[in-house]
Amino acid sequence: MADFLGLIWSGVVSGCLYAMGAIGIVLIFKSSNVVNFAHGNLAGLAAFIVFGFTAGIFANMVWGAAVLLSLIIMIGVMVVSYFLIAPLVFKSDLTSTIATLGVGLIAQGVTQLVFGSNVVSLDLPLPNWAAEVGPLFVTSYDLAVLFTTAAAIGGLYLLIERTRIGIAFRAVSAHPFASRVCGLNLRRTHLFSWIVAGLLSLVAALLIVPTTFLSSTSVASFMLQSFAAAVVGGFSSLPGAVLGGIFIGVMMNLLSFYVAAEFTNTYLLLTILIVLNVFPKGMFALRGGTRV
């Protein structure tokens, strides 16, 4: 029983990481009907930018300053990424989605060109703390993931519900044609979703790397789980992306422990196929529409 509860706990922690990645994918899809397949490679590039500022490649900065500067740079990266596909967004959803594959390859190529293809480490500046809480083994990393995810989701909720650009995002997501007729700038709203998705991907990547390693492909591979979370939660629902991420995290933990750990990608693909056939709009997509 203790093992089972421990697997649930670690699955929830991992699911929070998947959820942040899934939220970024859903944000872009809701605003522009584009599935951003470049999300993982852009997140990997973001993590390497932080590494460059902390490891002395660009400069030798403290971790907090490096993250802040990387967030600013990531805004520029997402602006450039969006404008690479912007001419295609209003012509064809399929064409613009395929174009994101090219953006992802460019991001991966830039990462390898600047930082090389070697595996590096990028740790979080967290205290070495752990405690047993009943049957659960809780670490400072677990709490950092939960707190950061809650803060990111809370901040995103306030941004969408309480700001002008957030109201525009909701309007464009619900009725893009009517929003355009009413004078809303669709490109500005698309750009908003790309920038927020990029910032969330940077935060998620920084939390992902301590559990594995950092290479030009590691974060992109991890983001496959985020894509599955978006499918499970439904591409039309931000709350569904959060629930989908936790579902995928718990399910992957249980299957890896009780069945076999080497079939991770197989589990993901089967989950995506089953959900698309049984719940085409996602298991947790809200029926009858949603404001977010």
C-alpha positions in Angstrom: 0.0 0.0 0.0 2.9 2.4 0.8 4.4 1.7 -2.6 1.1 2.4 -4.3 0.6 5.7 -2.4 4.2 6.7 -3.2 3.7 6.0 -6.9 0.5 8.2 -6.8 2.4 11.0 -5.1 5.4 11.0 -7.5 2.9 10.7 -10.4 1.1 13.8 -9.2 4.5 15.6 -9.0 5.5 14.5 -12.5 1.9 15.3 -13.8 2.3 18.9 -12.7 5.3 19.2 -15.1 3.3 17.6 -17.9 0.4 19.9 -17.1 2.6 23.1 -17.5 3.7 21.8 -20.9 0.2 20.9 -21.9 -1.1 24.3 -20.9 1.3 25.9 -23.3 0.2 23.6 -26.1 -3.5 24.2 -25.4 -3.1 28.0 -25.1 -1.7 28.2 -28.7 -4.3 25.8 -30.1 -7.2 27.7 -28.5 -6.1 31.0 -29.9 -5.1 29.9 -33.4 -6.0 26.3 -34.0 -2.3 25.4 -34.4 -0.8 22.4 -32.7 2.7 23.6 -31.8 5.0 20.6 -32.4 7.9 22.9 -31.7 7.0 23.3 -28.0 9.5 20.7 -26.7 12.4 21.9 -28.7 11.7 25.5 -27.7 11.6 24.5 -24.1 14.9 22.7 -24.5 16.4 25.8 -26.0 15.1 27.8 -23.1 16.7 25.5 -20.5 20.0 25.7 -22.4 19.9 29.5 -22.3 19.7 29.4 -18.5 22.6 26.9 -18.6 24.6 29.3 -20.7 24.2 32.1 -18.2 25.0 29.9 -15.2 27.8 27.8 -16.6 29.9 30.6 -17.9 29.2 30.1 -21.6 27.6 33.5 -22.0 28.3 34.9 -18.6 28.7 33.7 -15.0 25.5 34.8 -13.3 23.7 33.8 -10.2 20.7 31.5 -10.9 17.9 34.0 -10.3 19.4 36.6 -12.6 20.0 34.0 -15.2 16.4 32.8 -15.1 15.1 36.4 -15.3 17.3 37.3 -18.3 16.4 34.0 -19.9 12.7 34.8 -19.5 13.2 38.0 -21.4 15.2 36.3 -24.1 12.4 33.6 -24.4 9.9 36.3 -25.1 12.0 37.3 -28.1 12.4 33.7 -29.2 8.6 33.1 -29.1 7.9 36.4 -31.0 10.3 35.3 -33.7 8.8 31.7 -33.7 5.3 33.0 -34.1 6.2 35.4 -36.9 7.9 32.6 -38.8 4.5 30.9 -39.1 2.2 33.9 -38.9 1.7 34.3 -42.6 0.3 30.7 -42.7 -2.0 30.9 -39.7 -5.0 32.4 -41.5 -4.5 30.3 -44.7 -4.5 26.8 -43.3 -4.5 25.3 -39.9 -2.8 22.1 -41.2 -0.1 24.1 -43.0 0.7 26.2 -40.0 0.8 23.2 -37.8 3.3 21.4 -40.1 5.3 24.6 -40.1 5.8 24.3 -36.4 7.8 21.2 -37.1 10.2 23.3 -39.0 10.4 25.8 -36.2 11.2 23.0 -33.8 14.0 21.7 -36.0 15.4 25.2 -36.2 15.3 25.5 -32.4 17.0 22.2 -32.1 19.6 23.1 -34.6 20.4 26.4 -32.9 20.7 24.5 -29.6 23.2 22.1 -31.0 25.1 24.8 -32.9 25.5 27.0 -29.8 25.8 24.5 -27.0 26.8 21.3 -28.8 25.3 17.8 -28.5 26.9 16.8 -25.2 24.8 16.0 -22.1 25.1 18.6 -19.3 23.5 19.0 -15.9 21.4 21.9 -14.7 20.3 21.7 -11.0 17.8 23.8 -9.1 19.2 25.8 -6.2 17.1 23.9 -3.7 17.9 22.8 -0.1 18.7 19.2 0.4 15.6 18.4 2.4 13.4 15.4 2.6 10.9 14.0 5.1 8.6 11.1 5.5 4.9 12.2 5.8 3.0 9.0 6.6 3.7 6.6 3.8 5.0 9.4 1.5 8.6 10.5 1.0 8.4 14.2 0.3 11.4 16.2 -0.9 12.1 19.9 -1.4 12.0 19.2 -5.1 8.4 17.9 -4.8 7.3 20.9 -2.9 9.0 23.3 -5.4 7.2 21.6 -8.3 3.8 21.8 -6.6 4.3 25.4 -5.5 5.6 26.6 -8.9 2.8 24.8 -10.7 0.1 26.3 -8.4 1.6 29.8 -8.8 1.8 29.5 -12.6 -1.8 28.3 -12.9 -3.0 30.9 -10.5 -1.1 33.7 -12.4 -2.4 32.4 -15.7 -6.0 32.4 -14.4 -5.7 36.0 -13.2 -4.1 37.0 -16.5 -6.9 35.5 -18.6 -9.8 36.6 -16.3 -8.6 40.0 -15.2 -6.7 41.7 -18.0 -7.8 43.1 -21.4 -5.5 40.8 -23.4 -6.9 37.8 -21.4 -10.5 38.9 -22.2 -9.4 39.2 -25.9 -7.9 35.7 -25.7 -11.2 34.2 -24.4 -13.2 36.0 -27.1 -10.9 34.8 -29.9 -10.9 31.3 -28.5 -14.7 31.2 -28.4 -15.5 33.0 -31.6 -12.5 34.0 -33.8 -14.6 35.3 -36.7 -16.9 37.4 -34.6 -13.8 38.7 -32.7 -12.2 39.8 -35.9 -15.4 41.5 -37.1 -15.6 43.4 -33.7 -12.1 44.8 -34.3 -10.0 42.5 -32.1 -6.4 42.0 -33.3 -6.1 38.3 -33.8 -2.3 38.4 -34.4 -1.8 40.2 -31.1 -3.9 37.5 -29.3 -2.0 34.7 -31.0 1.3 36.3 -30.0 0.1 36.6 -26.4 -0.6 32.8 -26.3 2.8 32.0 -27.9 4.7 34.2 -25.3 2.9 32.8 -22.3 3.4 29.3 -23.6 7.1 30.0 -24.1 7.5 31.3 -20.5 5.6 28.3 -19.1 7.8 26.0 -21.1 11.0 27.6 -19.7 9.7 27.1 -16.1 8.7 23.5 -16.9 12.0 22.7 -18.5 13.9 24.0 -15.4 11.9 21.7 -13.3 12.2 18.8 -15.7 16.0 18.8 -16.0 16.9 17.8 -12.4 15.0 14.6 -12.8 16.9 13.6 -15.9 19.7 15.4 -17.9 19.9 18.2 -20.3 20.6 17.6 -24.0 19.4 19.0 -27.3 16.6 16.3 -27.3 15.9 15.4 -23.7 13.3 18.1 -22.9 11.6 17.6 -26.3 11.3 13.9 -25.5 9.8 14.7 -22.1 7.3 17.0 -23.7 5.7 14.0 -25.4 4.0 13.4 -22.1 2.7 16.9 -22.2 1.3 16.3 -25.7 -0.5 13.2 -24.4 -1.8 15.2 -21.5 -3.2 17.8 -23.9 -4.9 15.0 -25.8 -6.4 13.5 -22.7 -7.5 16.8 -21.2 -8.8 18.1 -24.5 -7.2 20.8 -26.7 -10.2 23.1 -25.9 -9.8 23.1 -22.2 -7.0 24.7 -20.0 -8.4 23.0 -16.8 -8.5 19.8 -18.8 -4.8 20.2 -19.6 -4.0 20.3 -15.9 -6.1 17.2 -15.1 -4.7 15.5 -18.2 -1.2 16.1 -17.0 -1.8 14.6 -13.5 -3.7 11.7 -15.1 -0.7 10.9 -17.4 1.8 11.3 -14.6 0.0 8.9 -12.3 -0.8 6.4 -15.0 2.7 6.3 -16.4 4.1 5.7 -12.9 1.7 2.8 -12.2 2.3 1.2 -15.5 6.0 1.5 -15.3 6.1 0.0 -11.9 3.5 -2.8 -12.2 4.0 -3.7 -15.9 7.3 -2.6 -17.5 9.2 0.6 -17.5 10.7 0.2 -21.0 7.4 0.6 -22.8 6.8 4.2 -21.8 6.3 5.5 -25.3 4.0 2.6 -26.1 1.8 3.4 -23.1 1.6 7.0 -24.3 0.7 6.1 -27.9 -2.0 3.6 -26.7 -3.4 6.2 -24.4 -3.6 8.8 -27.2 -5.2 6.3 -29.6 -7.8 5.2 -27.0 -8.7 8.7 -25.9 -9.0 10.0 -29.5 -11.4 7.1 -30.3 -13.5 7.2 -27.2 -13.3 10.8 -26.2 -12.4 12.8 -29.4 -12.6 16.1 -27.5 -10.7 14.8 -24.5 -11.6 13.0 -21.3 -11.7 16.2 -19.2 -12.9 18.7 -21.8 -15.8 20.8 -20.5 -19.1 20.1 -22.3 -21.1 23.0 -23.5 -18.2 25.4 -23.8 -15.8 27.0 -21.3 -14.5 30.5 -20.7 -10.9 29.2 -20.6 
